[in-house]
Amino acid sequence: MKLNSYKTPKHVAIIMDGNGRWALKKSLPRIRGHIHGVQAVRRTIKAAKKFGIKYLTLYAFSTENWKRDEKEIKFLFSLLKEYLRKERESFIKNRIKFLTIGNIQKLPQDIQNEIKSLKKATSGFRDFFLILALNYGARDEIIRAIRKVLKKKKIGDLKKSFENSLDTAKIPDPDLIIRTSGEKRLSNFLLYQGAYSELYFTKTLWPDFDEEALSKAILVYKRRKRRFGGY
């Protein structure tokens, strides 16, 4: 579907939900849903760049996901490590700047190393920003930000000081937050930054998400009038 650039969201954030249900519907192991979910990530990045989106944030692993089965968590991290390595050349070729939000200090060391390496390799790019939310939870982020503020000798403008202490300090607030799989909640995702984001919920399971699904979400966004508390 062709989209004109008028009112295209600058920043789109996505809660990638439904990998397990996708696999269950097809009588496949849950891990197959995660594998196909990675393919959806690749399609979505390509489509976002095509539509003129500048920032794309993907909710990859939440602070609550540690409650999952240990084997599934290990598989998710191995899949993430493989993705970061495989996409390195593509990110550099397509001038994609890689960023993360969340407390990555609690991730396995090999994952931390891959993250730091890819960030360094793409640090000079400004064409497109891919932000992975890893070990991310909005409540955790807010608490960590408050602690940073309290450690400062001079706070000055409290709002500005707080926002500069968030993981998203140099990232604009999301214009559009999408959640797949039919669930209608934010699940501890960008609660502060998403105060005035447009919300879009689709029944499409994440592994089936593609260019057409993203274009539908953007079309809905373009039809809305953003008032930000005004008339």
N, C-alpha and C positions, 0 to 999 in steps of 0.2 A: 504494500500500500504506500502511495506517495504522500509525503507530508510536507507542507510548506513550513518555512522557518518561523512564521508568526506565532508568538507566544509559546515557542518550544521551551520546555523546562530546562533550566541551566543545570540543575542537579536532580537526579532521580535516585532514590534509594529503594532497594527491594528486599523484602523479607522472603527468602527463598524457602518455601514450605511445600511439603508433599512428596518428598523423595520416597519415604517409606510406604506411603499409601499407593504411590505409583507402582512400586514393586509388588505390593500385596495384590493389587488389581490384576497383575499379570502373572501371579503365582510364582514370583521370583524372590530370591533372598533380598533383604533390605539393602545390602551393599550394592546391588545392581542399580537401585534407584539413585544412590549417591554417584555412581559412575556416570549414569546418564545425566545427572544433575550438572556435572562438570561440562558436558557437551552443551547444555543449556546456557551455562556461563559464557562459553565461547561465542555462541550465537547472539547472546544479549549484548555483549561488548561490541561486536561487529555492528549490530543494529543501532545501538546507542550512538556510535560514532557516525553512522550514516545519517541519523536524524538530527545531528547537530547538538546532542547533549554533551556537556563539557565535563561533568562529574557524575560518576556512577558508583554508588555505594551498595555493596552486597553483604547481607547479614549471613556470614558463613559459619560462625561458631559462637554461641552465647555463653554467658557465665553459668546459665542453667543447664547447658548441654553436658556438663560433667556428670550429671545424674544418669546419663545413658549407660548401657552395657559397656564394660571396659574394652571388649573386643571391637565393638563398633567405633568407639572413640579412637582406638589405635588405628583402625582402618581409615577413619576420616583424616587423621594426621598424615598417614602414609600417602593418601590420595592428594592432600594439600601439598605435601613435599614434592610429589611427582609433578603436580600442576605448576608449581613455582619454577621448577627446573625446565620443564618442557616449554613454558610460555616465555621464557627469558628472551629468546631470539625474536619472537613475534612482538613482544613489548618494545624492544629496541627498534625493530624495523618500522613499527607503526607509531613510534614516539609516544608511548603510553607511560605516564608517570604512575608508579605503584606506591600506594600508601596504605597504612593500616590504622584502625582505631581499636581500642581495647587494650587490656593489660597483657601484652605479649610476653612479659617477663615470666609468666606462669606457664607458658607453652614449653614443650620439649626443646632442649637446646639446639638440636639439629634443625628444627623448624625456625627457631629464632635466627639461626645463621643464614638460612635460605632467605628469610624475610629481609634481613639487613643487606645481604648481597644484592637482591633484586632492587631494593630501594636505592642503593648506591649506583647501580648500573643505569637506572632511569631517572636519576635526580635532576638532570638538566632539562627534561622535557616539560612542556607546558601545553601541548596540543589537547591532551585528553588525560583525565585523572581516574584511575581505578582505585577505589578504597575498599579493602576487605575488612569487615568487622570481625575480629578474631578474639576469642575470650572477652567478648564485649557484652556489657549490660549497662543500660542508661543509669540505673541507680548507682552502680559501682563507679561509673565515670564521674557522676556528680559528687560522690563522696571523695573520690581521689582529687577532684578539682578543688573542693573546699579545703582539703588538707594542704594543697599547694598554696592556696591563697593565705591560709593561716600562718604559713612559714615565711611569708614576705614581710620585710621590715616596714615597707611603705605600701599600702594597698591603693590609695588614691580612689579612682572611680571603681566602686565595688563591682558593678555589672561588667564593666570592661575587663577588670582583673579576673573575675570568675570565668568569663567566656574565653579569655586567653589561656586559661588553665585547663580547659576542656580538651579532649583528644582531637576535636574538630576545629581547633583554634584558627587554622588557616584555610578552612574549608567552608564555603557558603552553606547556609541552611538548605535542606532539601525542599525543592518546590513541590515535588510529587513523591509520595511513598506508596509503593505497590506491595500488596501481599497476595501470594498465590495460594491455591488449594481450597479457597472458600472460607477460611477462617477470617474473622473480623475483629482482630485485636492487634495491638502494636508489640506485645510481648517484650517489653523492656527495651525497645529500640528507639534511639534518638528522641527521647521524651522531651528534652529541653529544646533541641534544635527543630523538632517537628511541630512546635506550637501552632504554626500557621501553614503547615504543609497541607496540600490537597491529598486526600486518601483515596486509594482505588483498590478494590478487592475483586479478585477474579477466581473462579472455580478451577481454572487451569492449574494442574499440578506442575510443580517446577520443572521436572524433566521434559514436559511438553511445551514449555514457554519458548517462544520464538519471536522473530521480527514482527509477525502479524499480531501477536499478543501484545507486544510492546506498543505497536502503532495504535491499537485500540485504546490502550490506557492513555496515551498522549492525546488522542482525539477527544476523549472525555475531559481531560485536563484543559484543553484549549476552549472547550465550551463553557467552562466555569468562570465566574467572575470573582476574583480574589479581592476581598475588601480589607483584610487585616484589621478588623474591628471598626472600620468606617461604614459609611452608608452604601 
